[in-house]
């Protein structure tokens, strides 16, 4: 309603997950977000040694479960 933006970089949108803690739904539900692709965190980032192994959770997956729209979910 206010045409305001929240800016985060790379994996920064993970911080947005905290808005939904201890609530029935996230106050950010319905917002669009661009986030580092889960597909890279599941594959290439492990293979090149950027990550030491599989993550316990994936940022875009959890943001989607909180009702946010991931706009770059087809990136690989």
MDAnalysis code that builds the backbone (N, CA, C; Angstrom):
import MDAnalysis as mda
import numpy as np

u = mda.Universe.empty(228, n_residues=76, atom_resindex=np.repeat(np.arange(76), 3), trajectory=True)
u.add_TopologyAttr("name", ["N", "CA", "C"] * 76)
u.add_TopologyAttr("resid", np.arange(1, 77))
u.add_TopologyAttr("resname", ["UNK", "UNK", "UNK", "UNK", "UNK", "UNK", "UNK", "UNK", "UNK", "UNK", "UNK", "UNK", "UNK", "UNK", "UNK", "UNK", "UNK", "UNK", "UNK", "UNK", "UNK", "UNK", "UNK", "UNK", "UNK", "UNK", "UNK", "UNK", "UNK", "UNK", "UNK", "UNK", "UNK", "UNK", "UNK", "UNK", "UNK", "UNK", "UNK", "UNK", "UNK", "UNK", "UNK", "UNK", "UNK", "UNK", "UNK", "UNK", "UNK", "UNK", "UNK", "UNK", "UNK", "UNK", "UNK", "UNK", "UNK", "UNK", "UNK", "UNK", "UNK", "UNK", "UNK", "UNK", "UNK", "UNK", "UNK", "UNK", "UNK", "UNK", "UNK", "UNK", "UNK", "UNK", "UNK", "UNK"])
u.atoms.positions = np.array([
    [0.810, -1.205, 0.000],
    [0.000, 0.000, 0.000],
    [0.848, 1.262, 0.000],
    [2.042, 1.180, 0.555],
    [2.880, 2.368, 0.678],
    [3.976, 2.441, -0.363],
    [4.034, 1.470, -1.275],
    [5.081, 1.435, -2.304],
    [6.474, 1.576, -1.705],
    [6.739, 0.836, -0.660],
    [8.060, 0.855, -0.026],
    [8.768, -0.458, -0.312],
    [10.085, -0.404, -0.294],
    [10.889, -1.571, -0.596],
    [11.740, -1.961, 0.600],
    [11.998, -3.255, 0.720],
    [12.982, -3.779, 1.661],
    [14.093, -4.337, 0.788],
    [15.319, -3.906, 1.016],
    [16.435, -4.337, 0.178],
    [17.352, -5.260, 0.978],
    [17.592, -6.449, 0.429],
    [18.558, -7.391, 0.987],
    [19.383, -7.924, -0.174],
    [20.540, -8.457, 0.098],
    [21.416, -8.956, -0.960],
    [21.750, -10.426, -0.750],
    [21.959, -11.126, -1.855],
    [22.422, -12.510, -1.878],
    [21.491, -13.403, -1.050],
    [21.961, -13.909, 0.072],
    [21.138, -14.740, 0.949],
    [20.429, -13.897, 2.018],
    [20.548, -12.585, 1.920],
    [19.935, -11.676, 2.885],
    [18.448, -11.870, 3.105],
    [17.689, -12.276, 2.061],
    [16.259, -12.490, 2.293],
    [15.961, -13.529, 3.380],
    [16.947, -14.317, 3.787],
    [16.739, -15.260, 4.892],
    [16.309, -14.510, 6.148],
    [16.762, -13.276, 6.301],
    [16.374, -12.480, 7.466],
    [14.875, -12.194, 7.470],
    [14.250, -12.192, 6.290],
    [12.810, -11.938, 6.206],
    [11.998, -13.061, 6.844],
    [12.597, -14.233, 6.963],
    [11.896, -15.359, 7.595],
    [11.516, -15.038, 9.036],
    [12.316, -14.226, 9.706],
    [12.051, -13.917, 11.111],
    [10.748, -13.144, 11.293],
    [10.279, -12.464, 10.252],
    [9.019, -11.717, 10.361],
    [7.839, -12.649, 10.617],
    [7.965, -13.905, 10.214],
    [6.876, -14.856, 10.399],
    [6.966, -15.687, 11.661],
    [8.018, -15.492, 12.457],
    [8.172, -16.284, 13.680],
    [7.079, -15.964, 14.693],
    [6.566, -16.994, 15.318],
    [5.554, -16.864, 16.375],
    [4.303, -16.121, 15.912],
    [3.958, -16.266, 14.630],
    [2.753, -15.650, 14.070],
    [2.012, -16.698, 13.251],
    [0.720, -16.509, 13.111],
    [-0.043, -17.420, 12.258],
    [0.374, -17.282, 10.806],
    [0.669, -16.046, 10.382],
    [1.155, -15.834, 9.025],
    [2.136, -14.670, 9.010],
    [2.991, -14.671, 8.018],
    [4.002, -13.629, 7.895],
    [3.357, -12.310, 7.478],
    [3.781, -11.198, 8.084],
    [3.278, -9.894, 7.635],
    [3.766, -9.560, 6.221],
    [4.713, -10.339, 5.716],
    [5.236, -10.127, 4.364],
    [4.537, -11.013, 3.333],
    [3.540, -11.773, 3.769],
    [2.796, -12.638, 2.854],
    [2.276, -11.808, 1.680],
    [2.487, -12.323, 0.464],
    [2.044, -11.627, -0.734],
    [3.102, -10.746, -1.370],
    [4.181, -10.465, -0.645],
    [5.271, -9.666, -1.203],
    [6.043, -10.493, -2.225],
    [6.654, -9.827, -3.172],
    [7.544, -10.477, -4.138],
    [8.975, -10.291, -3.671],
    [9.795, -11.333, -3.867],
    [11.173, -11.294, -3.403],
    [12.070, -11.988, -4.423],
    [13.275, -11.482, -4.552],
    [14.305, -12.119, -5.367],
    [15.363, -12.622, -4.386],
    [15.723, -13.889, -4.494],
    [16.619, -14.499, -3.516],
    [17.608, -15.414, -4.230],
    [18.757, -15.642, -3.619],
    [19.745, -16.556, -4.177],
    [19.068, -17.901, -4.429],
    [19.193, -18.456, -5.624],
    [18.444, -19.663, -5.993],
    [18.773, -20.894, -5.139],
    [17.729, -21.568, -4.681],
    [17.900, -22.819, -3.941],
    [18.628, -23.858, -4.785],
    [18.389, -23.842, -6.094],
    [19.015, -24.848, -6.965],
    [20.539, -24.785, -6.893],
    [21.093, -23.595, -6.711],
    [22.550, -23.488, -6.578],
    [23.021, -23.987, -5.216],
    [22.226, -23.731, -4.182],
    [22.597, -24.208, -2.844],
    [22.443, -25.716, -2.710],
    [21.698, -26.329, -3.613],
    [21.547, -27.786, -3.588],
    [22.575, -28.490, -4.464],
    [23.262, -27.761, -5.326],
    [24.168, -28.410, -6.270],
    [25.517, -27.735, -6.406],
    [25.572, -26.767, -7.307],
    [26.852, -26.163, -7.690],
    [27.626, -25.583, -6.506],
    [26.952, -24.938, -5.575],
    [27.670, -24.330, -4.445],
    [28.328, -25.367, -3.545],
    [27.775, -26.559, -3.505],
    [28.401, -27.654, -2.758],
    [29.568, -28.205, -3.566],
    [29.331, -28.408, -4.862],
    [30.349, -28.994, -5.740],
    [31.617, -28.148, -5.821],
    [31.477, -26.815, -5.815],
    [32.664, -25.949, -5.921],
    [33.266, -25.619, -4.561],
    [32.653, -26.114, -3.484],
    [33.192, -25.900, -2.149],
    [32.736, -24.619, -1.477],
    [31.799, -23.888, -2.088],
    [31.273, -22.672, -1.466],
    [30.525, -23.017, -0.183],
    [29.815, -24.140, -0.209],
    [29.136, -24.662, 0.977],
    [29.799, -25.975, 1.368],
    [29.955, -26.243, 2.660],
    [30.609, -27.483, 3.074],
    [29.735, -28.727, 2.906],
    [28.442, -28.542, 2.701],
    [27.517, -29.665, 2.547],
    [26.108, -29.153, 2.366],
    [25.157, -30.076, 2.362],
    [23.746, -29.692, 2.176],
    [23.259, -28.845, 3.352],
    [22.434, -27.872, 3.030],
    [21.830, -27.033, 4.057],
    [20.642, -27.755, 4.684],
    [20.342, -27.430, 5.932],
    [19.204, -28.050, 6.618],
    [17.882, -27.488, 6.096],
    [17.909, -26.264, 5.558],
    [16.722, -25.650, 4.966],
    [17.176, -24.718, 3.855],
    [16.246, -24.425, 2.948],
    [16.546, -23.580, 1.798],
    [15.720, -22.298, 1.881],
    [16.370, -21.179, 1.626],
    [15.753, -19.868, 1.827],
    [14.489, -19.686, 0.988],
    [14.590, -19.883, -0.314],
    [13.429, -19.646, -1.186],
    [12.268, -20.568, -0.825],
    [12.573, -21.798, -0.484],
    [11.533, -22.756, -0.104],
    [10.758, -22.257, 1.111],
    [11.464, -21.819, 2.139],
    [10.781, -21.370, 3.355],
    [10.053, -20.048, 3.149],
    [10.623, -19.149, 2.339],
    [9.922, -17.895, 2.046],
    [8.610, -18.178, 1.315],
    [8.649, -19.118, 0.385],
    [7.443, -19.504, -0.347],
    [6.404, -20.082, 0.613],
    [6.844, -20.905, 1.555],
    [5.924, -21.489, 2.538],
    [5.303, -20.422, 3.431],
    [5.993, -19.280, 3.590],
    [5.439, -18.173, 4.374],
    [4.563, -17.254, 3.525],
    [4.374, -17.609, 2.250],
    [3.458, -16.844, 1.408],
    [4.086, -15.759, 0.565],
    [5.416, -15.705, 0.520],
    [6.081, -14.740, -0.344],
    [6.229, -15.338, -1.736],
    [6.228, -14.490, -2.746],
    [6.378, -14.933, -4.132],
    [7.832, -14.757, -4.537],
    [8.522, -15.862, -4.807],
    [9.913, -15.816, -5.267],
    [9.877, -15.610, -6.777],
    [10.396, -14.472, -7.234],
    [10.274, -14.106, -8.649],
    [11.348, -14.723, -9.535],
    [12.402, -15.250, -8.948],
    [13.476, -15.857, -9.750],
    [13.610, -17.347, -9.444],
    [12.496, -18.018, -9.233],
    [12.538, -19.428, -8.848],
    [12.936, -20.366, -9.980],
    [13.073, -19.841, -11.193],
    [13.477, -20.698, -12.307],
    [14.961, -20.560, -12.646],
    [15.714, -19.819, -11.826],
    [17.155, -19.663, -12.066],
    [17.903, -20.923, -11.664],
    [18.916, -21.269, -12.442],
    [19.751, -22.419, -12.098],
    [21.204, -22.046, -12.182],
])
